[in-house]
Amino acid sequence: MIATLLAGFLGVLAHHVADSSGKTGEPILLGMFGFLVATIVTFMRFFPRLKARYDYGLMIFILTFSLVSVSSYRSDQLMKIAEQRLSTIIIGSCIAMLESISICPVWMGTDLHNLIASNIDKLGCFLEGFGGEYFEVSDEGKAKDDKSFLHLYKSVLGSKGTEENMANLAAWEPGHGRFRYNHPWEQYLKIGTLSRQCAYKVDALSNYLHSNIQASGEIKDGIREACMELSSETGKVLKELAVAMRKMRRPHPANVHITRSKAATEELKSLLRAARCEEFNFNLLDVLPAATVASILIDIVTCTENIAEAVHELASLAKFRSADSLVVVVPAPDLEDPAGTTQYQPTLQDLIAII
C-alpha cells in the first residue's frame, strides 16, 4: 500500500512536469522518467536486505508508477485513474487481511516456529538411533524395517530459503496467540543456521552407515559403548530442545543430557588417545572409519551445545514460561485435612523427574 501511494504521487508529479514542457517534450520526459525510475528501483531489488523484505513492494512501485505516468499521456482523467488504482489496492488489502486474520487465519510465524522445532527433532531422532544402526545393536522398541528416521534429517539441509521467507513474512504479522508484537524472529534464523550446520555433520555421519570401507569388529567393540552413549545423549538433547520449543517453555531438562554427553565425549577422547594401532597390529584402513565416526560425533556435541545456547537465548528473548513456575494440585493426606487436597509448588528437579 505504501508503494502504491508513493508511486501514484510520483506518477502524478511526473505528469505535471512533463505536461508543462508542451506536447513535443511530454512523451520524451515521460519516457525518461519511466526509464530512470524502473532502472533505479530494479537496481535496488538486488540489495539483499531490500530484496528480502521489500521485493514485492518495489515491483508494485514500478508497475503503479508506469501505469499512472504513461496513462496520463493518453487520458485526461489522471486523477480518476490514480483514485481507482488506490481504492482497488486498499479494498483488496483489507479483504485479504480480514480473511487471513479472522476467517481463515494463517500465521507464518507459527509455521516458522513449528518448522524450526521439527528440524531439531529430526536431527535428534537420527542421532538417537545412529548408535544402534552403526554398531548393529538391535533395538526392541523399534521395528527392524522402520528406517525412516535415518532420512528425515535431509529436509533440514535445504530449509534455508523457506526459513528466511517465513521470517520475513512473520515480521509483518501483528501479535497473535503466544507470539507477541516484535517477537525475535531473527533468533529463529540463527537456530536454523546452527541446525543446518549440525545436519551437514549428520549427513557425513550417515555416509558411514553403508560405506564400503568399515572398521574391524574389534575396533568397533572398543568404542561402542562410548559412541552409543554419546550419540544417544546428543539425540536426547535435541529432542528435549524441540519439545521445549513446541511448548514454549525454557529447556532446562536438556541440561542433564548435555552434561552426560560431555562426559561421554571425554570418555571417547580418552579411548582415542589411548589407542595404539601398533599394539593390535591393525591396518590404518581398519581404524580410520571408526576414528572418523568418533570425531564427527564429538563435533556434533559442540553443534548441539550451540543450538541449546541459541534456544536458551530465544526462550529469554521471547519470555518462554519457566517450568518451575507451574503450580500443580496434588492429593496430600493430612491429619488436619482428611480430604487431602493441598496446593503443591514443585521444584525444578521434581519437574525434570516427571518429564
Secondary structure, DSSP 4 states (H G I P E B T S, - for coil): -HHHHHHHHHHHHHHHHHHTTHHHHHHHHHHHHHHHHHHHHHHHTTSHHHHHHHHHHHHHHHHHHHHHHHHHHH-S-HHHHHHHHHHHHHHHHHHHHHIIIIIS---HHHHHHHHHHHHHHHHHHHHHHHHHHHTT---TTS-TT--GGGTTTHHHHT-HHHHHHHHHHHTTSPPBTTB-TT--HHHHHHHHHHHHHHHHHHHHHHTTTS-SS---HHHHHHHHHHHHHHHHHHHHHHHHHHHHHHHTB--TTHHHHHHHHHHHHHHHHHHHHH--HHHHT--HHHHHHHHHHHHHHHHHHHHHHHHHHHHHHHHHHTTPBPGGG--EEEE---SS-TT-EEEE---HHHHHHH-
